[in-house]
């Protein structure tokens, strides 16, 4: 069986992890001081931050 290529880098996963931690603590913010209200939103913010840092993350689905 062929080995599958990684879609996200491990460091991108850590960025998402840290954002999820902030979301659970209630300190995650988005935009101009807006509270992050859902898990999906927190994950999207984490991936966006990873993308900005140049980590291996697939392009946003439009």
Protein Blocks (a to p, Z undefined) as FASTA:
>chain_A
ZZdddfbdfklmmmmmmmmmmmmnopacehjhiacfbfklmmmmmmmmmmmnopacdddd
ZZ
